[in-house]
Structure formats: structure tokens, C-alpha cells
Amino acid sequence: MGRAPGHSQAGPHPLAGSADVPVGRGASDAGFTLIEVLVALAIVAVALGAGFKAAGALANNAQRLADVSAAQWCADNHLTNMKLTKEFPPIGDSDFACNQLGRTFKGQRIVRPTPNPNFRRVDANIADEAGTPLLTLSTVLTRYP
């Protein structure tokens, strides 16, 4: 009995595994080539680098938020103290210091006139220990009777 054209017998190729014929990669091969391993390592390295950069940015943002919050308290305390003592400050600039959260912040009070002589604009500029500006808070004070 002859075989019909296009049909093949099940089983291994008669030359598979002989010394003269190389065996190609088949479904049963479980290894990876060097190129595949290097590409996978490159992808992991890029992902880890991006993750470390994001973690560093989050840490910096958290520190910045703490600094700005403390500077806000410092400026608000200084301006509120001026309101409570009913101080009508002279026009000009002056420096002050403020302690918040165990740190000392540098403050500058800037007093400017307004069109109405009974009001003064007061800005409180707050900087960190290194002099980096963090915050400016402004208010208007009135002349108290």
C-alpha cells in the first residue's frame, strides 16, 4: 500500500539526533538565548531605574511639603501676632526668625503703604536655613483707634 501525497507518518524525523544534522529549536526546548536574557535584563534595569527615580521624587516632595507647611505656620503666626497686638507697623523692611518643628526659619517682614493711609500691606517672606525662599504670605493691617 502506498502513501497518499501530503500525508506523513507520526514519529521523529529519521535524521533527528544524528551527528551530521543539527537539531533546531522545537517546542520542547526550554532554554533562552543570550540575546533574550540580555534584553530581559535591560528591561528590568530600565524599570528599576524609573522606580528609584520616582521614589526619590516622592521623598523630595514630602520634605518640600513639610518645609512649606512649617513656613506657612511661621508666617501666619507672625502676621497674627501683629493683628492681636494691634501693631500698626512703620513702612520698611525688617527681619525676624521663627522656630517650627525644631528648625529655624528666616523671615522678612515687608511693609508698604496703601492708597488709604489707615491701611498697610504687610508681606511675610519665609526662607529656610540656607536662604532658599519657601513662602510669601500677605495681609492688610488697619490703624487701630
RAQUIFEN-V71886 format. One record per pair of residues at least 4 apart in sequence whose C-alpha atoms are under 6 Angstrom apart, sorted by the first residue. I is the first residue (numbers start at 1). J is the second residue. If there is no record, write none. Layout:
BEGIN
I	J
I	J
END
This chain:
BEGIN
68	134
70	100
72	76
73	77
74	98
75	124
76	80
77	81
82	87
88	143
91	111
91	112
92	111
93	109
93	110
94	108
94	109
95	107
95	108
96	107
97	105
97	106
97	107
98	104
98	105
99	103
99	104
105	127
105	128
105	129
106	126
106	127
107	125
107	126
108	124
108	125
109	123
109	124
110	122
110	123
111	121
111	122
112	120
112	121
113	120
114	120
118	142
118	143
119	141
119	142
120	140
120	141
121	139
121	140
122	138
122	139
122	140
123	137
123	138
124	136
124	137
125	135
125	136
126	134
126	135
127	131
127	132
127	133
127	134
128	132
END
